[in-house]
Amino acid sequence: GICRRLQTQLPGCAMSNPRESDPSSEVDLYRESERQFREIHDWESLAESGIEIADAVQCSPHFVIATGSAGVLGFRSIPDAYFIPTALDDKQQIGLAFEALSEFIEPPNKTNLAAHGQVPAPLWSHCDEFRKLRWATIGWQYDWSSRSYSSMNTMPDTVSRLSSAVLRAVGIPEVEMTGAIVNFYHGHRISDRLGGHIDDVDGDSSPLISVSLGLPCIFLLGGTTRAESPLPVLLRAGDILVLAGSARLRVHGVPTLIVPRDLLPKQIRKRRKMGGGMDAADNSSCGQSCRCTTSTIGHARVSCSKICVSCSRLDALQVGCIRLGFKQVESPHIEDTIRETLRRTRINFSIRNVNAPAQIS
């Protein structure tokens, strides 16, 4: 999202103020839900919390089979929101991450680092600087101070083709996507989160497409005001979420990442007294047979993502249902480096159509 910062968060999204959106509301249920996840940073703490989350791997009743292509889910209580679990397979995730790391964060695209002086190139190869990277913009470039779009770069063909394929899959008329923000969440920094906001600055009501790579996270999908309790959704590497129609202006955000324990700060590891742990997926609650997929990137706890195929709600799921080619990585060394980056980082693409005339005076 694109908006003003009202709390500790990644820059780049329009926050929803409860007093602005609903003057009669005195309770911020969205904020209360965010606080529930404040001490949750890994699979073990998530399990111990007892918080109910919408998880496609666990055959969550919050999902229903959508009317689009096979592999597309809808939300039982949230119209016009679509979820495609593991839409991108392992090879596709590597290719898209390679383009993001080698091209999308380089000039002429803007990043949060550009305002602080000269940025080393290529940025990805400079570890200390890369760990400071929080966002990059592609297509229409956003001016954070004026909250408006200032200039237009060519939208990467990969992102355009991906957007078209996603909209076709969910059965929405295709719209040309002209801008995106690429957010980088670093696992070693537990403060990396995205505060609750509404994407209302684009001047357009076209669908918003969110593509996840790397570390899993909790995504809160709320109502039209912060007075409504949000639904926590578990997003994994390769998952794609689409907010269209009435869902386009819902409050949403990322209160926490799910990171490998070796990335947690020492004080958290000591406090939790980690000895055993939940490094394997627990699908016992489903009670159904499962199959293993080939998507392994960003899944610190499992060697494969187990998608239940016996549950009636999820029997259409398939891995890599977005049939699209990405840039190939020729060097095994570079591929290994990308995999390690994704083990430590969440990369999220928030893709939208920018109504430029409404933004530029």
N, C-alpha and C positions, 0 to 999 in steps of 0.2 A: 503494500500500500504506500501511498504518497501522502504525508501529512505532518502536522506539527508534533513535536515531541512533548509529551506531558508526563512521562515517567522514564525510568531507565529502560532503554530498549534500543533495538537497531533503528537507525534513522530510516525514514522513507515511508511513512504511512500516516493517513489522516485519522487522528484519534477522535473517538466519540466521547463527548463530555455529557454525563448523565443529566446535568442541569440544562444543557442546550437542547438535547434530544427529547427530554421528557421532564419539564419543569416540575411536574407534580410528584416525581419520584424522589424518595429520600433514601432508598436502598440501592446500592450498586452491587447487584448479584454477580455481575461479570467480574468485578474486582475481587469479590469473595472467592470466586472459583479460581482466579489467578493465584490467590494466596494459598489455596490448597496444594498447589504444585510447587511452592517455593522451596521445599526441602526434598523434592523428588528430582533426582539427577541420573539414576540408573535403574536397571530392571528390578533389582531387589527392592529398592525403596518404593518403586511404583507398585509392586505386588503387595508390599506390606501396608501401603496406604489404604487399600480396600476401595479406592475410588473406581466407580464403574466408568469404563471408557468404551467408545465404539471402536472395535478392532475387528477388521475383516478376517484376520487369521483365526480369531476365536469365534467365528460365526455369530457375531454380535446381532441381536434382534433389532438394532437401530438401522440396519441396512435392509433394503429390498432390491430385488432384481429390477433394473430400469428397462425401459422399452427400446433402448438403443442397441448397439452392437453387443455381442457376447463379451462378458467381462466387465460391463458397466453396471454399477450399483447406484441406487438412489437412497435417500434418507427417509425413513418412515415418517418423521415429523417435520422435515424441512423440505418444502417444495422447491424445485428448480436448482437443487444442489446435486452434483453428481460426483461419484468417487470411482476411480479405476485403479484398483490395487495392482501393484507390480506391473503397471502398464508398459514400462520399459524394462527389457531384460538386461542381464549383466553387460553384454557387449554394447548395447545402446547407451547405458549409463556411463560407461567408460568413454565412449565417443563424445557424448554431450559434455561431460565434465572436462574432457581435453580441450574442446573448443572454448568453454567458459574460462578455463585457466590460462590458455595460450593466446586467446584473441579478445574475448569480451571484456576483460579487465584492463586492456591496453588502450592507449589513446587511438582515436579521438574520443572514445567513450569516457565519461566522467566517473570518478570514484571518490569516496570520502577522503582518500589520501591526497588527491590533487590539490586540495585547499591548503595543504601543509608544506608545499614546496615541491621540489623535483622528486619524482618517483623513479626508482631504479627499474630498468627494463632488461629482460622480462621480469615482471613483478613476482611471478610464481616462483622463480628460482632464488629469490631473496627471502629466506624464511622469516627473519625478524619483521620485515616490512609486510609480508603476506599475512602474518598473524594480526596485523592492525587493520587489515582490509575488512570492511563491513558491508559495503554495497558498491555496485557498479550499475550504470544505466546504459541500455542499448536502445537503438531507435531514437525516439524523441528523448532529448536530454532534459532532465529536471533541474530547476533552480530552487534549491532548498530555502533560500532566504526570502524569495518572493512567492513561493508556492505556486510556480507556474512553469510551463515548458518553454525553453529558450531557443533550442535549435534542434535540427533533425539530422541524425546520422542514418546511414543505410541499415535497415533492419536485417540481421543475419538470416540468410536463406534457411538455415537449419531451424531456427525458431519459428519462422513463418510456416514452413512445411509441417512442423510439429503441431502448431496451433490449429492448422486446417484439419489435420488428421484427428486431433482430439475432438474438435467440434463435430466432425462427421461421425465419430464413434458414439457420441452422446445424443446425436440426432438434432443438433441445433444448426440453423442456417449459418453458413460460413461468413465470417466477418474478417476483414483485413486487420491484423494486429500490428500496430505501429510503434509500440513502446513496451519496455519491460524493465523491471528492476531485478537485479540479481543480488540476493542477500546472502551473506556469508556468516554462519554461526560457528564459532570455534569451540570445540569441546572442552578445551582446557580452561575456558573462561565462563564460569557458570552464570555470569551476569548477562550473557548473550541471550536475549529474548526479544520478542516483538509484542509490544503492548497492544491492548485491545483498541481497534480502530475501525473506521468505515472508509472504504476507498471511494471518496466522493469528489476527487479533484480532477478527474480525467475529462469531465464534460461529456461523458458518454455512458450509456447504460448497457453496452455490449458485455458479453460474458467475461469474467476474470478467470484465467487459467493459472493454476499453481502446480509447479512440477518440483518434486523433491528428489534430491540426490544426497548420498552420504548418510550421516547420522539420523536415526529416528527422532521424532519429536512428538510432543502433545500439541495438537491444534485445537483451539477453542472456537467453536462455531456458535455464535449467540443469535440474539434476535435483532430487531431494529433499534432497540435501545439497550443500555447497560442495565436496565431494571429487570431484564430477562436472564435466567440462568443459561449459560452456554452448554453445548454438548462437547465433551472432550473426545477428540478423534485421534487415534494413533496413526501417524504418517510414517511410512518406511521408505527406504530408497526405492526409487522407481515408481512411486505412487503419484497419481495425478488427481487433483481436485478441481472441479469447475463450479463456479458460482454464477448463476445466470438468473434472469428474470427477477422474481421477488427476493432471491437469495443474494443478489448482487450487492445490496446495501445493508447486509447484516454485519454486526460487530464481530470481529474475529482477530485472532492473534496467536502467538506462540509463547506460552509461559515457561517452558523448559525443554531442554534436550534430554535424550536418553543416551548416555555416553559410556564407553568402556571404563572400568574402574581405574585403570592405570592413568587415565586422564584427569580423574577427580583430584581436587586440591588435597594436600596431605591432611589438613585439619578435618576434612569430611571423611577421608578414609579412616583416620584414627577414631573419630566419633562413632562411626558405624561399626568399628571393630570387625572389619571384613575378614572372614576366615574361609567360609564356604561360599555360598552364593548361588545365584540363578544364572548360570551361563548357558543353560539349555532351555529351549522353548518348552513351555508347559501347556499342552493342549488338552489336558485331562478334563477341563470343564466342558469341552465340546461333546465328548463321548462318541465321536464319529471318526471314521478312518480318514486319514489325510494323505496328501501326496506332496512330495518335495519338488520345488521349482528350482530353476537355475540361477535365481537372483540372489547373490550373496553379498553385494556391496553394501556397506553400512550396517550390516546385521552383526553386531558385535557378539550377540548371545547365541547365535545359531549358525550352523553351516549351510543352512538353506532356509528359505521362507516357506513355512508349511501352510498351504492354502487348503481349507477343508472343501472337499468336493462332494461329500455325501449329504451335507445339509441342503435342504430344498431351496433355501434362499440364495445359496452361493454356488449352485452346481454349474453355473456358466462361467466361472472364473477361469482365466487362462493367463499365463505369463507372457509378457511382451505382445499384448493384443494390439498395441499401436505399431503397425507394420511400417517402419521407417528406418532408412539407413542414416548413420552418422559418420563423421570423419573417423577414419581408421587410424589406430595408433600402431605404427610400424615397429617401434623400439620396445622390447620387453622391459628395459630399464625404466622408460617413461611410463609404461603401463603400471609397473610396480609402484612407482612414485605417485601416480594418480590414485591407486588403490589405498595407499597409506594416507594420502590427503583426505580421501573420503572416509577413512576410518576415524579421522580426527575432526572432521568438518561437516556441517550441513550446508549444502548449496541449494537455494530455493529460487526458482524463476517465477516471478509474478508478472504474467503477460496480459496486456490489455490493449484496447484500441483507444488512442488519444484523439479527442476531438480538438485538433489544434486551433481552429479559429476561435474556439471558446476560451483558449488559454493565452493567445498572443494578441496583444493590443496593437 
